[in-house]
Amino acid sequence: MQKLLEIKNLSVKYPVCSGFLSNSKEFIHALDNVNLEIKKGEILGLVGESGCGKSTLGKSVLRLIEQPEGEILYNGENILSMNRSELKNFRKKAQMIFQNPYSSLDPRMTIYDILREPLVVHGIRDKNEIKERILRIIQLSGLDEEVLRRYPHEFSGGQRQRIAIARALVLEPEFLVADEPVSALDVSIQAQIIKLLLDLKEKLNLTILFVSHDLGVVKYISDRIAVMYLGNIVELGESDEIFKNPRHPYTEALISAVPSVVKQHDDFIRLEGDLPSPKNPPCACKFHTRCPKVMEICRKITPENAEFSKTHFAKCHLYDMTAGRV
């Protein structure tokens, strides 16, 4: 399968002041040398605890964050080196669905104006073409034409998220970043939005980076899953591989926490301690401070990728002798 987007050694640091009267700065290490490929036509799920860098990665690949170091290649072109005109053209092809539908829609604009705005910004001025595009995408998003005259506050959370999805798709992009698109919704509404995204992916031939902390949702929607911990991808594989045979202890702990009627109490893996601060992350393996299988080498040497199949990798010293290194 052809790769659409390739991330190479991507790092993001946010400066923070160490004190009110101090001029010295510390840095939050949000991403640390991330390498990842997204294949054309797939849904790649990105999972991990809150604060691990998932949303930063999602925003970075659309260059909504200006500080990244490294390379982000979209169809072979580095978006981090694009000028303003090139970036505007790229944004026609790549769009984002934001987490909170209550804050991502302008309350002063009608739904028609919300959907019309990106078309006008990108040079589409013909009124008939604008109306045709809006009517098509609102229908694909499962909404009626009458919603176009109303304002965001008149809708439920699920309806707002459908509108947000329609806004992201009105430019007919080929790549979407969905940043926790169902986390603010009721469970029954989550299922509807997930089904909608799957339908739209097939009808419009979309590629999606699906960011979530909910492994149950990610298992259902994703072709492959990348597991992130403290700014690093610690495991990557096809969805079935990750759930049937998780290799990294962190992935095992996350999967054990997914609710299931067949699980016993003893199946739950409890991680000791809190997520370390990204201002001062642990050395070597960043997970060693919480890992139930920690070894001495984990405190001294950063693990490399161990290969279990052509599609399944994990960064863990447990497999130094039993798996190939890449």
N, C-alpha and C positions, 0 to 999 in steps of 0.2 A: 504493500500500500504506500502511495506517495506521501511524503511528509509535507505538511503545509507550513508548520512553524517549528523552528529549532532554537532552543535557548542554550547558550553556551556561557558557562562561568558567570552567571548573573549574581551580582551582589548589590544589596541596598542597605545603606546606613542612614539613620535619622539622627541628626545632632540634637542633643538636649542639654540645657544648662544645668550644671551641678549644684547651683545655689543662687539665691536671689542677688547677692552682692558679688558673686564670683564670675570672672570672665572665662574660666576654663570650661571646656565642653566635654561631655561624654557622648557616646554613640550607642543607639539601639541597633543591633545587628539583625535586621529583619530578614534578609536573605543572605546566604553564605555559599557562593560558588555553585549555584543551582544549574544542573544540566538536564534538559528534558526535550523530548520531541513529541509533537502532536501531529497525528496522521490525518490526511484529508478524509473527511466523511465519518470520523469516529467521535464518540463522546468520551473524553478523558475526565475521570473524576479525581479531584484533588481534595484529600481529607487530612484532618489533624485537629488538635485541640485549638481553642481560641488563643490567639496571640502567637501562633506558630509561623505566620507569614503567608498564609493562603491568599488573603485578599490583596496583599502587597504584590504577590506574584501575578495575580489576575490583572491588577491595574498596570503593572509594569509592562506586560506584553501588549497593552494598547497604548503605551507611553502616556498614561495619565499620571505617572510619577516621573519626574525629570532627573532624578539622581542615579539611576542604575549604572553599574559598571559591568562590562561584559558585552555580549552580543545577543540580539533577538532577531533571528532571520525569518522573514515572512516571504515564502516563495523565493528564497535566496537573497532577499534584500534586507539589510540591517536597518530596522526601523529607528534605532537609536541615533543613526547618522542622517536621517531624513531631514530635509529642510521643510519649511512651513507648507509649501505647496504640495510636496510629496506626501507629507503627513496627512494633509486634508484628503488627498486621494486615497490613502490607506484607510482612513476612517469610513469611507464608503463601504469598504470590504469587511471591516471588523467593528463590531459594536458590543455594548455591554448591557446586561440586565442587572440593575442594582438590587441590593438586599431588601431595602425597606420601601414598599410601594407608597407608604404614607408621606415620605419625604422626597422621593425622587421625581414626583410630578408637580409642576408649578400650579398652585391652587388658584392663581388668577387667570389661568388660561382654560378655554374650553378644550375638550378632547380633540376636536378637529384641529385647533390651533397647535396643540401639543404635537400632533402627528404631522402637521404641515411644516412646522419650523425646520426640522432637519432637511426636508426636501428643498426648501428655499435657500438654506445655508449652503447647500451643495449645488446650487445653480439651476434647480428645476422650477421654472416660473409659470409654465403653462397651466392654467386653472383646470382644464379638463384632465390633463395627465395627473395633476396633484390629487384631484377628486377620485380618479380611477384607482390610483395606487392606495389611497387611504381606505376606500371602500373594500378593496380586495384584501388588504391586510387585516382590517377589523373583522371581516368575515372569517378569515383563516384563524383568527385569535378567539373565535367563539363568541363574538359580541354582535349585537344588532346595530343597525345604522343609526337608530335614534340616540345612542349614547354620545354621538359626536357633538350634540348641542349642549351637553351637560358639563359639569365641572367635577374635578377629582373627589371633592368631599361628599359627593352624592353616591359614591360607590363603596362596596365592601372591599376588604383587603384582597380577596381573590380576583374581583373584577379589576381592581387597580393594577394588580400584577399582570393581568392579561393586557391591559392598556400599555403598561411598561414594556411588555414583550412586543406588542404591535409597534411601539415607537422604535425599538431596537431593530425591527425587521423591515420598516418602511423603506429604507434605502437599499433593500435587497442585498444584504451582506452575505458572505460565505463563511464567516467565522464569528462565533459568539462567545463571550465570557459571561457566564451566569454565576454571579457572586451571591451565594446563599439565597437563591431566588424563592425558596419556600419556607425559610426558617421563621418568618414572621406570620405564617398562616396556620389555620387550624388543620388538623391531620386530614380530614376529609377533603379540604380544599387543596392541600398539598398534592394529593393523588391526582386531582383534576389538572393541576398545573404541570405535573410531571408527564402525564399522558399527553397534554397539549404540546410540550417540548419535543416529545418523541415523535408525534405526528408531524410537527413542523420540520423536524430534522429530516424526515423521509421525503416530505413534499417539496422542500426547498433545497435539499442536498446540503445541509449545514454541517459544519464542524463545530463542536462545542467543548469548551473547557468549563466543567461543572464543579464549582467550589462549594464544599459543604463540610460540616462536622458530623453529619448524620450518615453513618455507614449503611443503614438500612435503605435510605433513599439512593445513595450512591451505587449500591449493589444492583438495584433495580434498573437504573438508567444508564450505567456506564459500560463501555466496552473494555476499557483499561482503567486501572486505579493507581494513582501515585500517592504515597503516604508521606506526609511532611511532619518533621519535628524540629523545632527551633531553627527554622530557616534552611533545613536540609531535606532533600528527598531521601528517605531511608529505605523505602521499598517501592518497587514498580512492577506491575504485572497485569495480565488479563484479569478481569473481574472474578471469574471462577477460580483461577489459580490463587488469588489473594485470599479468598474466603475458604477454599478447601484446604489450602496448605500455606498459611502465613508463615513467613520465615523470620521476620524481625520480631523481637520480643515486644516492641511497641505496637506493631500491627496486631499481634496476638492479644494484647491487652485491650485495644480498641474493639476488636471483633468480639471479645468476650463480654463487652459491655452492651452489645446490641441486644435488645429485649427479645426473648423467645420463650414460647410456652413449653418447649422440650428441654430447656437448659436446667441444670441443677445448680444449687447455690455454690457448690464447689467449683463450677466451671468458670466463675468470675475471677479474673486476675486483677488483684488490687495493686496499683502503683503507689509506692510510698512517696511522700513529699509532694511539693508543688512544682509546677513548671518553673525551671530556673529563669532568672531575669535575662532577657536578651541584651541588656547592657553589659552583663558579665557572664557570658555563656561558659559552660564547663569546657575544659580542654579535652583533646582527643575525641573519643566518642561522646557526643553531647548527651546521650541518654544514660550514661553510666551511673549518674547520681540517683536514678530511679529504677534501674533495670533489675529485675529479680534474678537474672542469670549473669550478673556482672563478673568479669574476671580482671586480673591485674593488668593485662595488656590493654583493656578498655580505657584505663585511666592514663595511658601513656602514648598510645598510637591511634591515629585516626583511621578507622576502617575504610577499606576500598570496596567497590562493588563485587559481590560474589554472584556468579551466574548459575542459575538452576535450570534454565531453559533459554531458548532464544528470545523469550518475551518476559522472563521473570528474573529480577535482580533484587538484592538487598545488601545494605551496608552493615555488616555485623561480623565480629571476630569469631563467632561460634562456628563459622563455616570456612575458616582459613585453610583447613586441610581437606575438606570434603566437597568443595565446589571450585569451579574455575574462577580466576580473577580477571576482571576487565577494566 
